[in-house]
Amino acid sequence: MSQPPPKRVPSVVNPRHTSLQRLRQLSHVLDNAIPIPGTGYRIGLDPILGVTWCWRYGCRSAIGLHRG
């Protein structure tokens, strides 16, 4: 027969620890989330979002000048 799962003992969670852990996870995603194959480099979402934002801003400017 199968045994019931062991009961979990509630632990005291330090709110500063969880905040720090979340910040570290966010930092990893923004700075090192995507490995570049064949190299030892990793990039994150921050430069990708920055390029996308600039591209979007440039397109809006071009459309605005075209409508003139």
N, C-alpha and C positions, 0 to 999 in steps of 0.2 A: 504494500500500500504506500501511497505517497504521503509524505509528511507535509504539514502546513508550512508556509514560508516563515522564516524566523521573524520575530517582531523587531521592528526598528526602535532603537532607543533615540528619543528626541535629543538633538544636540543643540547647544547654544551657538547661534550664528552671530558673529560680530558684523554689524552693518558696514564698518569701515573695510573689512576684509572683502565682502561681496562687492562693494563699490570699486575697490582696487582691482579685483578680478575682472569686473566688467570693463573697466578702463583698459586693462591689459589686452583683453580680447578685441576691443575696438581698435586699439593701436595695432595689433597684429593684422586685422582685416585691412586697415587703411595703409599699412606700410609693407607688409610681407606676405600677403595672402596667396599670391599667384607666382609659382615658380616658372622661370623661363627655361624651356627644355634645351639641353645641351650646354647650359652655362651654370654658373654657381649663383646667379643673380635671382632675386625675387622682387616683385613689385606688388604694390597694393592697389586698392581702389582709388586712393587719393589722386595720383597722377592721371589715372584714366578719367576720373570725374572732372579734373581740371581741364584736360584736353577737350572733353565733351562740352564743357561749359564755354570755353573759348570758341569752339567751332560753332556752337549754337548762337553765341553772341555775334560772331562774324556773319552768319547766315541772316540773322535778323537785320543787321546793318545793311547788308547787300540788298535785301528785299526792300528795306526802307528807301535806299538810294534809287532803286529801280522804279519804284512807284512815283518817286520824285515829285 
